[in-house]
Amino acid sequence: MARRRALYVETVIRADLDEVWRLTQEPRPHQRWDVRFSTIDYLPKASEDAEQHFRYAVRVLGLEVGGVGVSVGERVKPDGSRTSALRFSSAHPLSLIRSGAGYWRYVPTGDGVRFLTGYDYRPGWGRLGALADRPFRRLMGWGTAWSFDRLRLWLEHGVPPEKSLRRALADAGTRLAVCATAWAAAPKPVAAALTLGALLAPPLPSTPAARRCRRTPPDRRSSTAPSTLSTLERP
């Protein structure tokens, strides 16, 4: 069986590092921009320096699928960067993700904050899960990148996540309408050309797009998890 490929997404956000940290580390704003979660709830900590346990859930077709996790953040490093590591798991029978781990890294640069993530997970569902994970993993990668660009628009241009979602839905609806009209009214060669153009046309600058994010690590350090990940307990 082919080895699973870990997911990686990176973007550059022209915003204050503290604000990027806040919108990604606090549950309420995090769940607003990250399409992978519907709710995130922190559990009480034993002490200020203790690891942070949390619950998460996503609603799919009216069903809520949840899990638990634990995270730890390192705010200040010698080079000015910050990191956050986490482990997560789900016992829900509908969850394809059984357990996983990942990290976020925040790197200040002259162009803004390099905000990147790397993560991997073990699928459930036995042999069926191994097959289902192939398209699901692509979907997770796309959803992560789309969410990162949604966050970027919020921080750089003040576009609330709810508004950017409406713009994305309108963009998708317009593309589908062009394709449907083309195949209903135009000759097949013209319809095929119009469909290709509708699918490949870049979205408006104010509409989130996964294609704006890097999907492969540029160097070894970017793809290496912080040492704090190895110390995290399994939730």
C-alpha positions in Angstrom: 0.0 0.0 0.0 1.3 3.5 -0.9 2.5 5.6 2.0 0.2 8.4 3.0 1.3 11.8 2.0 1.2 14.4 4.8 -0.7 17.6 4.1 1.1 21.0 3.8 -0.4 24.5 3.2 1.3 27.9 3.4 0.4 31.5 2.8 1.8 34.9 3.5 -0.4 37.3 5.4 0.4 41.0 5.5 -0.8 41.6 9.1 0.5 41.9 12.6 1.9 38.6 14.0 -0.1 39.0 17.3 -3.3 39.4 15.3 -2.6 36.3 13.2 -1.9 34.4 16.4 -5.1 35.6 18.0 -7.4 34.7 15.1 -5.9 31.2 14.8 -5.4 30.3 18.5 -8.7 31.6 20.0 -11.6 29.1 19.4 -14.3 31.6 18.4 -12.5 33.4 15.6 -10.8 30.2 14.5 -14.1 28.4 13.9 -15.3 31.4 11.8 -12.6 31.1 9.1 -11.7 27.4 9.1 -14.1 25.5 7.0 -12.9 22.2 8.6 -14.6 23.0 11.9 -18.1 24.1 12.9 -17.3 24.4 16.6 -14.2 24.5 18.7 -14.4 24.5 22.5 -11.4 24.8 24.9 -11.7 22.7 28.1 -10.5 24.1 31.5 -6.7 24.0 32.1 -5.1 22.7 35.2 -2.6 25.6 35.1 -1.5 28.4 32.9 1.4 26.4 31.5 -0.6 23.2 31.0 -1.5 21.7 27.6 -4.8 22.9 26.2 -7.4 20.2 25.7 -10.3 20.9 23.4 -13.4 19.5 21.6 -14.2 20.1 18.0 -17.0 19.2 15.6 -18.0 19.6 12.0 -21.6 19.5 10.7 -22.1 17.6 7.4 -25.5 17.3 5.9 -27.1 18.0 9.2 -25.0 15.5 11.1 -22.4 16.6 13.7 -19.2 14.6 13.8 -16.8 15.5 16.7 -13.6 14.7 18.3 -11.1 15.8 20.9 -7.6 17.2 20.9 -4.7 18.7 22.8 -2.4 21.5 21.8 0.5 23.5 23.0 1.9 26.8 21.7 5.4 28.3 21.9 5.0 32.0 21.6 8.5 33.4 21.3 11.5 31.7 19.6 15.0 33.3 19.1 14.2 34.1 15.4 10.9 35.7 16.3 8.7 32.9 15.0 6.0 31.0 16.9 4.7 27.5 16.7 1.7 25.5 17.8 1.5 21.7 17.9 -1.5 19.5 18.3 -2.8 16.0 18.4 -6.4 15.0 17.7 -8.7 11.9 17.5 -12.3 11.0 17.0 -14.2 7.9 18.1 -17.3 9.0 16.1 -18.4 6.1 13.8 -18.9 8.6 10.9 -15.5 10.2 11.2 -13.0 9.0 8.6 -10.2 10.6 10.7 -9.3 8.3 13.7 -6.2 10.1 15.0 -3.6 12.6 13.8 -1.1 15.3 14.6 0.1 18.5 13.1 1.6 21.9 13.7 1.2 25.6 12.8 4.2 27.8 12.3 4.3 31.6 12.2 7.4 33.2 10.7 7.7 37.0 10.4 9.2 38.2 7.1 9.6 41.4 5.2 6.5 40.6 3.2 4.3 39.6 6.2 3.7 36.5 8.3 4.4 33.1 6.7 1.6 31.1 8.2 2.0 27.4 7.5 0.7 24.0 8.6 1.7 20.4 8.2 -0.4 17.5 9.4 -1.2 13.9 8.9 -3.9 11.5 10.2 -4.7 7.9 10.3 -8.0 7.0 8.6 -10.6 4.6 10.1 -13.2 2.4 8.4 -10.7 -0.4 7.6 -10.1 -1.1 3.9 -13.0 1.1 2.9 -11.3 3.9 4.8 -8.1 3.5 2.9 -10.0 3.9 -0.4 -12.1 6.7 0.8 -9.1 8.6 2.1 -7.7 9.2 -1.3 -10.3 11.7 -2.4 -10.9 12.8 1.2 -7.3 13.8 1.7 -7.4 15.9 -1.4 -10.6 17.6 -0.1 -8.9 18.2 3.3 -5.9 19.8 1.6 -8.2 22.0 -0.5 -10.3 23.0 2.5 -7.2 23.9 4.5 -5.8 26.1 1.7 -9.2 27.7 1.0 -9.5 28.5 4.7 -6.0 30.0 4.9 -6.9 32.4 2.0 -10.2 33.2 3.7 -8.2 34.1 6.8 -5.8 36.2 4.7 -8.7 38.2 3.3 -10.0 38.8 6.7 -6.7 40.1 8.1 -5.5 42.0 5.0 -8.8 43.5 3.7 -11.2 43.3 6.5 -13.5 40.8 4.7 -15.4 38.9 7.4 -15.4 35.1 6.9 -19.1 35.0 6.5 -19.0 37.5 3.7 -16.2 35.8 1.9 -18.2 32.5 2.0 -21.1 34.2 0.3 -18.7 35.5 -2.4 -17.3 32.1 -2.9 -20.8 30.5 -3.3 -21.7 33.3 -5.7 -18.5 32.6 -7.7 -19.2 28.9 -7.8 -22.8 29.5 -8.8 -21.8 31.8 -11.7 -19.3 29.2 -13.0 -21.9 26.5 -12.9 -24.5 28.7 -14.6 -22.0 29.5 -17.4 -21.3 25.7 -17.9 -25.0 24.8 -17.9 -26.0 27.5 -20.3 -23.1 26.6 -22.6 -24.0 23.0 -22.9 -27.7 23.8 -23.3 -27.3 26.4 -26.0 -23.9 26.2 -27.7 -22.3 23.6 -30.0 -20.3 21.0 -28.1 -16.8 22.4 -29.0 -17.9 25.9 -27.9 -19.5 24.5 -24.8 -16.3 22.6 -23.9 -14.2 25.7 -24.4 -16.6 27.8 -22.3 -16.6 25.2 -19.5 -12.9 25.0 -19.5 -12.7 28.8 -19.3 -15.3 28.9 -16.5 -13.4 26.4 -14.4 -9.9 27.9 -14.9 -10.8 31.6 -14.7 -9.1 33.1 -11.6 -11.5 34.2 -8.9 -11.9 37.9 -7.9 -9.3 39.2 -5.5 -11.9 39.4 -2.8 -13.0 35.8 -3.2 -11.0 33.1 -1.3 -9.2 30.6 -3.4 -7.1 27.5 -2.4 -4.9 28.0 -5.5 -3.3 31.1 -3.9 -1.6 28.9 -1.2 1.6 26.9 -1.5 0.8 23.2 -1.2 4.4 21.8 -0.9 7.0 22.7 1.6 9.8 24.9 0.2 12.5 23.5 2.6 13.1 20.8 5.2 12.5 23.1 8.1 9.0 24.0 6.9 8.0 20.4 6.7 9.6 19.5 10.1 7.3 19.4 13.1 8.3 21.4 16.2 9.9 19.4 19.0 6.9 20.2 21.3 4.8 17.8 19.2 6.7 14.8 20.5 5.9 15.7 24.1 2.1 16.0 23.6 0.0 13.3 25.1 -2.5 11.5 22.9 -6.0 12.7 23.5 
